[in-house]
């Protein structure tokens, strides 16, 4: 059975400056977690919108038919609780919508960069003992050189 999610839609429209209930289909239930960026259709729009899951309520306050989340964008959550709270406060105190502030806090390319950051460093990128010794020597030279010029080889 699909679960209900409250979403903050990334939009600068004041009409969308609130949380909306959507169904998370069983096929996406494992990937969808609080803080995940998701893609949804809204109203009669032909273009999907990005949104963030901020809560999983037990039941919906909306009495109509709920739309489904289309996709989870990125493998893990990108919006933390503290960033979301900060975005809410910033939107309330400024002449901005929550969606505008969320776009600034977590730009669309963020999930890709976040995934790259989580990947382990390749063994070839870890310096060996010879390289570490050379770096230590060069670091000492920099610290003691003052205004001297030198070349890194």
Long-range contacts (C-beta under 8 A, 24 or more apart in sequence): 1-26, 2-26, 2-29, 2-68, 3-29, 3-56, 4-56, 4-57, 4-58, 4-59, 4-60, 4-66, 5-32, 5-38, 5-53, 5-55, 5-56, 5-69, 6-53, 6-54, 6-55, 6-56, 6-57, 7-38, 7-40, 7-51, 7-52, 7-53, 7-54, 7-69, 8-51, 8-52, 8-54, 8-84, 8-98, 8-99, 8-102, 9-40, 9-42, 9-49, 9-50, 9-51, 9-99, 10-49, 10-50, 10-51, 10-52, 10-99, 10-102, 10-103, 11-49, 11-97, 11-99, 12-97, 12-99, 12-100, 12-103, 13-97, 13-99, 14-97, 16-42, 16-97, 16-99, 17-91, 17-97, 17-98, 17-99, 18-98, 19-54, 19-55, 20-51, 20-62, 21-57, 21-60, 21-61, 21-62, 21-66, 22-51, 22-66, 22-67, 22-68, 22-69, 23-66, 23-67, 23-68, 23-69, 24-53, 24-68, 24-69, 25-68, 25-69, 28-69, 28-71, 28-72, 31-72, 31-75, 32-69, 32-72, 33-76, 33-77, 34-77, 34-81, 35-77, 35-78, 35-79, 35-80, 35-81, 35-84, 36-72, 36-73, 36-74, 36-76, 36-77, 36-78, 36-79, 37-72, 37-73, 37-74, 37-78, 37-79, 37-106, 37-110, 37-111, 38-69, 38-70, 38-71, 38-72, 38-73, 39-69, 39-70, 39-71, 39-72, 39-73, 40-67, 40-68, 40-69, 40-70, 41-67, 41-70, 42-67, 50-108, 52-78, 52-79, 52-84, 52-102, 52-106, 54-79, 54-84, 73-111, 74-111, 74-112, 74-114, 74-115, 75-111, 75-115, 76-114, 76-115, 76-118, 78-106, 78-110, 78-111, 78-114, 79-105, 79-106
